[in-house]
Amino acid sequence: MTTISRGPAASGRTVSHSTASAHQPVRRRPRRPTKSNLLTLAMCALLVYFLFPLFWLTIAATKNTGDLFSTFGLWFGNDFSLFTNIGQTFTHNGGEYTRWMANTLVYAAVSAVGASALATFAGYGFARYTFRGRGPLLGLVLGTIMVPTTALAIPTYLLFSQAGLVNTPWAIILPSLVSPFGLFLMWVYARDAVSDSVLEAARIDGAGELAIFFRVVLRSLAPGFVTVLLFTLVATWNNYFLPLIMLNDPSYYPITVGLSSWSAQAVGGNGSNADLLALVVTGSLLSVLPLIAAFLMLQRYWQSGLSAGAVKE
């Protein structure tokens, strides 16, 4: 009762203050990201697990053959022989390591670009066009992903033997051009990255289907293209079983089969070629460097532009 008897002015001030406070937005403190010690330990363990072989390989490449067996594996040897090992790796047996590295680069580059292009074409076609038999064909592609590549090596060899392509570079490149997983990945990516309104606008402007694909769609599919490129590049670079059964001439060997032949010479016979073990380790380290460089150069194309070509609403 005392508050009411003070007059309308005080009452008005009280009402206006309460009204202002009612409409004033409530400020919430930003939620701090929660920290999980268990998750941090798990990520550190995974990091060590993945980097440990590379660390060991780097340390081992600085040792000669004697230090490989006489010193602790996770530390340097008595002599720092890295540059000596590199020089001997590139000059051994007439520089065949350089030829193997060049072969691997050609196999991986041609296979990666070709497989990515075919997967992009096919994935976009499955995602944006309706045609008879699309469902069964897509199911067939998904089924082939479950088939291990080693199970197809012998049938592929028989087919290429009848075609006269065994012991040629085409025996490595042609099978690598078919990537069911890459097709599936591009199909999933094309469904979300390519907008129907953009395609309709391009068709209304009179652009043909090929012009739409190369001028509009391909830019939106660039991150998916690079992803398939990297997957195929790594798979072809590390491919061992297919070149092993397809190639007989050492001049066509990729780096995997070539280093395996050096390793067989080092551990076989009377041990006169034991010094090749240091070259095998050094060659293995050198063969990893191009893959690391490829990831570092392409990661910005891989991670950026995920929303390129999307329509803002």
Secondary structure as GFF3:
##gff-version 3
##sequence-region A 1 313
A	DSSP	three_ten_helix	4	6	.	.	.	ID=ss1
A	DSSP	alpha_helix	8	23	.	.	.	ID=ss2
A	DSSP	alpha_helix	37	60	.	.	.	ID=ss3
A	DSSP	alpha_helix	65	70	.	.	.	ID=ss4
A	DSSP	alpha_helix	82	91	.	.	.	ID=ss5
A	DSSP	three_ten_helix	92	94	.	.	.	ID=ss6
A	DSSP	alpha_helix	96	128	.	.	.	ID=ss7
A	DSSP	alpha_helix	134	145	.	.	.	ID=ss8
A	DSSP	three_ten_helix	149	152	.	.	.	ID=ss9
A	DSSP	alpha_helix	153	163	.	.	.	ID=ss10
A	DSSP	alpha_helix	170	176	.	.	.	ID=ss11
A	DSSP	alpha_helix	180	193	.	.	.	ID=ss12
A	DSSP	alpha_helix	196	204	.	.	.	ID=ss13
A	DSSP	alpha_helix	209	212	.	.	.	ID=ss14
A	DSSP	pi_helix	213	217	.	.	.	ID=ss15
A	DSSP	alpha_helix	218	220	.	.	.	ID=ss16
A	DSSP	alpha_helix	222	237	.	.	.	ID=ss17
A	DSSP	alpha_helix	241	246	.	.	.	ID=ss18
A	DSSP	three_ten_helix	250	252	.	.	.	ID=ss19
A	DSSP	alpha_helix	255	267	.	.	.	ID=ss20
A	DSSP	alpha_helix	276	303	.	.	.	ID=ss21
###
